[in-house]
């Protein structure tokens, strides 16, 4: 497994470079990317944002490889670990629903960024405790923190970009496109860093969490020292503070009146609920066979990066809707393979590892395609309400899956049981995306008019 993991990450990163080079040759022209780079004031502002934002992302990624391993190291049962994951997921979803109210109480994105740093630091420090309820509190803080990460930091950037500096709106795409690329690179590097701390230096699975704390403190210090508060008007517009009841009513009306919205939303809820289950499953499947968790994590992130690179390279020749169909099909095939590779008594960790890579590659292809189509299918005025309705089935499906994970039956281990359940969910997603393709394949509104549009939609969703 160790040799396979190292060879895989090298191969995946090489393929990423090949596809990125191909995308650069056929992708956005000078009008989309070169003009911002020629402006020194914009470059200085962009770098001021990056050095803070990337610290926050780095601290977040450091915690990915050894979360399950830490709880297992403390002696908790699989069912108890599943409850911890459910707590984090539920906290993140509920905070996402209440973001308009919460963001309004904070008074601005700068304060929201500081709250993120404080909550995530506290979340990491709770990992020092072996008390179950303290760890539950930590997971709740982690869910709150992850729900704050994107809207607070991106909200600050957009307010400064448009209101204070008055840069062209289209330059926002260039910033987030670069940030999406670096985000994947940080994730890959974080896997190696976590392995160095936890295994090579022998500091144990809690070490990556403790290493994230000084990164978060430095991030908060830079926010205080180098970031001014964004204009209140732009922050309030970013929050979209429509009453939740009215927003949900508008969202339900949109879901029921437009079949395209219903099918696309069904694909999103089904696919992303499986993603949440996958985040839990990969460690208990591979860890018993001696897999280096940090390196495996880097491989998974490199595979996701490869999927995003494939999207950018393919969009000049293919439209996002067929690419979304391909992503769901690949995810279905990977789950099918996992059902066979986890047969009791005939487990094949190498096959499971390759299937996990295929699933992550499908995710890298799925998210930019879904981001583009969601922007075209769901009206902006009703998007908040539709997404609110989506969070409920997504949360229920993921939580039910995680809580059922520890169960077993005749010939079924817990993970394999959940792979079978996830396969059923992905089959439903495959049928929904096939229905959407049949309904909307000739819809000109779902097609990319220009190559630069592909890059912009992709970059915005990856974050």
C-alpha positions in Angstrom: 0.0 0.0 0.0 2.8 2.4 0.8 4.5 2.0 -2.6 1.1 2.2 -4.4 0.2 5.4 -2.6 3.5 7.1 -3.5 3.4 6.0 -7.1 -0.2 7.1 -7.4 0.4 10.6 -6.1 3.3 11.1 -8.5 1.3 9.8 -11.4 -1.8 11.9 -10.5 0.2 15.1 -10.1 1.9 14.5 -13.5 -1.5 14.0 -15.2 -2.7 17.2 -13.5 0.2 19.1 -15.1 -0.6 17.6 -18.5 -4.3 18.5 -18.3 -3.5 22.0 -16.9 -1.1 22.6 -19.8 -3.8 21.5 -22.2 -6.4 23.7 -20.6 -4.0 26.7 -20.7 -3.4 26.2 -24.4 -7.1 26.1 -25.2 -8.6 28.0 -22.2 -9.3 31.7 -21.4 -7.4 34.2 -23.5 -5.7 37.4 -22.4 -8.9 39.2 -21.8 -9.8 36.9 -18.9 -6.5 36.4 -17.1 -3.7 38.6 -18.4 -5.2 42.0 -17.8 -5.5 41.7 -14.0 -1.9 40.5 -13.8 -0.7 43.6 -15.6 -2.1 45.9 -12.9 0.4 46.2 -9.9 -2.3 47.6 -7.5 -4.5 44.6 -8.2 -1.7 42.2 -7.8 -0.8 43.7 -4.5 -4.4 43.5 -3.3 -4.7 40.0 -4.5 -1.6 38.8 -2.7 -2.8 40.5 0.5 -5.9 38.4 0.3 -4.1 35.2 -0.6 -1.6 35.1 2.2 -4.5 35.2 4.8 -6.9 33.0 2.9 -4.3 30.3 2.2 -3.4 30.1 5.9 -7.0 29.4 6.7 -7.3 26.8 4.0 -4.0 25.2 5.1 -5.2 24.9 8.7 -8.5 23.4 7.4 -6.8 20.7 5.2 -4.3 19.7 8.0 -7.2 18.3 9.9 -8.5 16.0 7.2 -6.2 12.9 7.2 -6.2 11.9 10.8 -9.6 12.8 12.2 -11.1 9.3 12.2 -7.7 7.9 13.3 -7.6 10.2 16.3 -11.0 9.1 17.6 -10.1 5.5 17.0 -6.8 6.1 18.9 -8.8 7.4 21.9 -10.7 4.0 21.9 -14.1 5.1 20.7 -16.3 2.6 18.8 -17.2 3.0 15.2 -20.8 4.0 16.2 -19.5 6.7 18.5 -17.2 8.1 15.8 -20.2 8.1 13.4 -22.1 10.3 15.9 -19.2 12.7 16.1 -19.2 13.0 12.3 -23.0 13.6 12.3 -22.6 16.3 14.9 -20.1 18.2 12.7 -22.2 17.7 9.6 -25.4 18.9 11.3 -23.7 21.9 12.8 -22.3 23.0 9.4 -25.7 22.6 7.6 -27.7 24.4 10.3 -25.2 27.2 10.5 -25.3 27.5 6.7 -29.1 27.8 6.9 -28.7 30.6 9.5 -25.9 32.4 7.7 -28.0 35.4 6.8 -28.9 36.0 10.5 -25.5 35.1 11.8 -23.6 37.2 9.3 -25.9 40.2 10.1 -25.1 39.9 13.9 -21.4 39.8 13.2 -21.4 43.2 11.5 -19.0 42.5 8.7 -16.8 39.9 7.0 -13.6 40.9 8.9 -15.3 39.9 12.2 -16.6 36.8 10.6 -13.0 35.8 9.6 -11.9 36.4 13.2 -14.7 34.3 14.5 -13.6 31.5 12.1 -10.1 31.6 13.5 -11.2 31.6 17.1 -13.8 28.8 16.7 -11.5 26.6 14.6 -8.6 27.0 17.1 -10.9 26.0 19.9 -12.1 23.0 17.8 -8.4 21.9 17.3 -7.6 22.3 21.0 -10.6 20.0 22.0 -8.8 17.2 20.3 -6.4 17.1 23.2 -9.3 15.8 25.4 -10.4 12.2 25.5 -13.8 13.2 26.9 -16.6 12.3 24.5 -18.8 15.3 25.1 -15.8 17.7 24.8 -15.1 16.1 21.4 -18.8 16.5 20.4 -18.4 20.2 21.3 -15.3 20.3 19.1 -17.2 18.8 16.2 -19.9 21.4 16.6 -17.3 24.2 16.5 -15.7 22.6 13.5 -19.1 22.6 11.6 -19.6 26.2 12.5 -16.1 27.1 11.3 -16.3 25.3 8.0 -19.6 27.1 7.3 -17.9 30.4 8.0 -14.8 29.8 5.9 -16.0 30.5 2.3 -18.6 33.2 2.8 -16.6 35.3 5.3 -13.2 35.4 3.4 -14.8 35.6 0.0 -17.3 38.2 1.3 -14.4 40.4 2.5 -12.6 40.0 -0.9 -15.6 40.9 -3.0 -16.5 43.9 -0.9 -12.9 45.3 -1.1 -12.6 44.5 -4.8 -15.8 46.2 -5.9 -16.5 48.9 -3.3 -13.2 50.1 -1.9 -10.8 49.5 -4.9 -13.3 49.6 -7.7 -11.6 47.0 -9.8 -13.6 45.4 -12.7 -16.0 42.8 -11.6 -14.7 40.2 -14.1 -11.3 40.2 -12.4 -12.9 38.4 -9.4 -13.0 35.3 -11.6 -9.2 35.5 -12.0 -8.6 35.6 -8.3 -10.9 32.7 -7.5 -9.6 30.6 -10.4 -6.1 30.9 -9.0 -7.3 30.3 -5.5 -9.1 27.1 -6.6 -5.8 25.7 -8.1 -3.8 26.6 -5.1 -6.5 25.1 -2.8 -6.0 21.7 -4.3 -2.2 22.1 -4.1 -2.5 23.0 -0.4 -4.7 19.9 0.2 -2.1 17.6 -1.4 0.8 19.2 0.6 -1.3 19.0 3.8 -1.4 15.2 3.5 2.4 15.0 3.4 2.7 17.5 6.3 0.2 15.5 8.4 2.1 12.3 7.7 5.4 14.0 8.7 4.0 15.1 12.1 1.9 12.1 13.0 4.0 9.2 11.7 7.5 10.2 10.6 8.1 12.3 13.7 6.0 9.9 15.8 3.9 12.7 17.4 0.7 10.8 17.0 -2.6 11.6 15.3 -3.3 14.7 17.4 -0.2 16.5 16.1 -1.7 17.9 12.8 -4.6 19.4 14.8 -2.1 21.2 17.1 -0.1 22.3 14.2 -3.2 24.0 12.7 -3.6 26.2 15.8 -0.6 28.6 15.2 -1.6 28.8 11.5 -5.1 30.0 12.6 -3.7 32.4 15.2 -1.3 33.9 12.5 -4.3 34.1 10.1 -6.3 36.0 12.7 -3.3 38.3 13.5 -3.0 39.2 9.8 -6.7 39.9 9.5 -6.4 42.4 12.4 -3.2 44.0 11.1 -3.7 44.1 7.3 -7.4 43.9 6.6 -9.8 46.8 7.0 -13.6 46.2 7.3 -15.5 46.0 4.1 -18.3 48.5 3.4 -21.4 47.6 5.2 -23.6 47.9 2.1 -21.7 45.3 0.2 -21.7 42.9 3.2 -25.5 43.2 3.5 -25.9 42.6 -0.2 -23.7 39.5 0.1 -25.8 38.1 2.9 -29.0 38.2 0.9 -31.0 38.6 4.2 -34.4 37.5 2.8 -36.6 36.1 5.6 -36.1 32.3 5.7 -39.8 31.5 5.5 -40.2 33.7 2.3 -37.0 32.3 0.9 -38.1 28.7 1.4 -41.6 29.4 -0.1 -39.9 30.9 -3.2 -37.5 27.9 -3.4 -40.4 25.3 -3.1 -42.3 27.1 -5.8 -39.2 27.0 -8.0 -38.7 23.3 -7.4 -42.3 22.4 -8.1 -42.7 24.6 -11.2 -39.5 23.8 -13.1 -38.6 20.1 -13.7 -35.1 21.0 -14.6 -34.6 22.5 -11.1 -36.1 19.5 -9.5 -33.9 17.0 -11.4 -30.7 19.0 -10.9 -31.5 19.5 -7.2 -32.1 15.8 -6.8 -28.7 15.0 -8.4 -27.0 17.4 -6.0 -28.7 16.1 -2.8 -28.1 12.4 -3.7 -24.5 12.9 -4.9 -23.3 15.1 -2.1 -24.9 13.0 0.6 -22.7 10.1 -0.7 -19.7 12.5 -0.6 -20.2 13.1 3.2 -20.5 9.3 3.8 -17.3 8.8 1.7 -15.4 11.2 3.9 -16.1 8.9 6.8 -15.5 5.6 5.1 -12.1 5.8 3.5 -10.1 5.6 6.7 -11.7 2.5 8.3 -11.5 0.6 4.9 -7.8 1.3 4.3 -6.2 1.9 7.7 -6.4 -1.8 8.9 -4.2 -2.7 5.9 -1.4 -0.4 6.9 -2.2 2.4 4.5 -0.3 5.7 5.2 -3.3 7.9 5.8 -1.7 11.2 5.1 -0.2 10.0 1.8 -3.6 8.4 0.9 -5.2 11.8 1.6 -2.8 13.5 -0.7 -3.6 11.0 -3.4 -7.3 11.6 -3.0 -6.8 15.4 -3.2 -4.6 15.0 -6.3 -7.3 12.8 -7.9 -9.9 15.5 -7.2 -7.5 18.1 -8.7 -7.1 15.9 -11.7 -10.9 15.8 -12.1 -11.0 19.7 -12.1 -8.1 19.8 -14.6 -10.0 17.4 -16.8 -13.1 19.6 -16.7 -11.1 22.7 -17.7 -9.4 20.8 -20.5 -12.6 19.2 -21.7 -15.0 22.2 -21.7 -13.8 23.6 -25.1 -15.0 20.3 -26.6 -17.8 19.2 -24.3 -20.6 21.0 -22.5 -21.1 20.9 -18.7 -24.2 18.7 -18.8 -22.6 15.7 -20.4 -19.6 16.2 -18.1 -22.0 16.1 -15.1 -23.4 12.8 -16.4 -19.9 11.4 -16.8 -19.1 12.4 -13.2 -22.1 10.6 -11.8 -21.4 7.6 -13.9 -17.8 7.4 -12.7 -18.9 7.7 -9.1 -21.4 4.9 -9.6 -18.7 2.7 -11.1 -16.3 3.4 -8.2 -19.0 2.5 -5.6 -19.8 -0.7 -7.5 -16.1 -1.6 -7.3 -16.0 -0.9 -3.6 -18.9 -3.2 -3.0 -16.8 -6.1 -4.4 -13.5 -5.1 -2.9 -14.9 -5.0 0.6 -16.4 -8.5 0.6 -15.8 -10.2 4.0 -12.8 -12.5 3.9 -11.9 -11.3 0.4 -11.0 -7.7 1.0 -8.7 -6.1 -1.6 -7.3 -2.8 -0.2 -5.5 -2.0 -3.5 -8.8 -2.2 -5.4 -10.5 -0.2 -2.7 -7.8 2.5 -2.9 -8.1 2.8 -6.7 -11.9 2.9 -6.4 -11.5 5.8 -3.9 -9.3 7.6 -6.3 -11.9 7.2 -9.1 -14.6 8.6 -6.8 -12.5 11.6 -5.9 -11.8 12.2 -9.6 -15.5 12.1 -10.2 -16.0 14.7 -7.5 -13.4 16.9 -9.1 -15.4 16.7 -12.3 -18.8 17.0 -10.7 -18.4 20.2 -8.6 -17.5 22.7 -11.5 -20.1 21.1 -13.8 -22.8 21.4 -11.1 -21.7 24.9 -10.2 -22.2 26.0 -13.8 -25.5 24.3 -14.3 -26.9 25.5 -11.0 -26.1 29.0 -12.0 -27.9 28.6 -15.2 -30.9 26.5 -14.1 -31.8 28.1 -10.7 -32.8 31.8 -10.8 -30.5 33.8 -8.6 -33.5 35.3 -6.7 -34.7 31.9 -5.7 -31.3 30.1 -5.3 -31.1 30.6 -1.6 -34.5 29.0 -1.0 -33.8 26.1 -3.3 -30.5 25.4 -1.6 -32.2 25.6 1.8 -34.6 22.8 0.7 -31.7 20.8 -0.6 -29.9 20.8 2.7 -32.6 18.9 4.5 -32.6 15.7 2.4 -28.8 15.9 2.1 -28.4 16.1 5.8 -30.9 13.3 6.4 -29.4 11.0 3.9 -25.9 11.5 5.1 -26.7 11.3 8.8 -28.8 8.1 8.4 -26.0 6.6 6.4 -23.4 7.5 9.0 -25.5 6.3 11.9 -26.2 3.0 10.2 -22.5 2.4 9.4 -21.7 0.5 12.5 -24.5 -2.1 11.9 -23.8 -5.4 10.3 -25.7 -8.4 9.1 -24.9 -11.8 7.7 -22.1 -11.4 5.1 -22.1 -7.6 5.6 -19.5 -5.5 7.3 -20.4 -2.0 8.3 -18.5 -0.3 5.5 -19.7 -2.7 2.8 -23.3 -2.2 4.0 -22.9 1.5 3.6 -21.3 1.1 0.2 -24.3 -0.8 -1.0 -26.6 1.9 0.4 -24.5 4.6 -1.3 -24.6 2.7 -4.5 -28.4 2.8 -4.3 -28.3 6.6 -3.8 -25.9 7.0 -6.7 -28.1 4.9 -8.9 -30.9 7.3 -8.2 -28.6 10.2 -9.0 -27.7 8.6 -12.2 -31.3 8.2 -13.2 -32.0 11.8 -12.3 -29.1 13.2 -14.3 -30.1 11.0 -17.3 -33.6 12.5 -17.0 -32.1 16.0 -16.9 -29.9 15.2 -20.0 -32.9 14.0 -21.9 -35.0 17.0 -20.9 -32.4 19.8 -21.4 -29.7 18.5 -23.9 -30.9 20.9 -26.5 -31.3 23.8 -24.1 -29.1 26.6 -25.3 -29.1 28.3 -21.9 -27.1 25.4 -20.4 -24.3 25.7 -22.9 -21.0 27.5 -22.6 -20.9 30.4 -25.0 -17.2 31.1 -24.5 -14.2 29.3 -23.1 -13.6 32.0 -20.5 -17.1 31.3 -19.1 -16.1 27.7 -18.3 -13.1 28.8 -16.2 -15.2 31.4 -14.3 -18.0 29.0 -13.3 -15.5 26.4 -12.3 -13.4 28.6 -10.2 -16.3 30.0 -8.2 -17.7 26.6 -7.3 -14.5 24.9 -6.2 -14.3 27.4 -3.4 
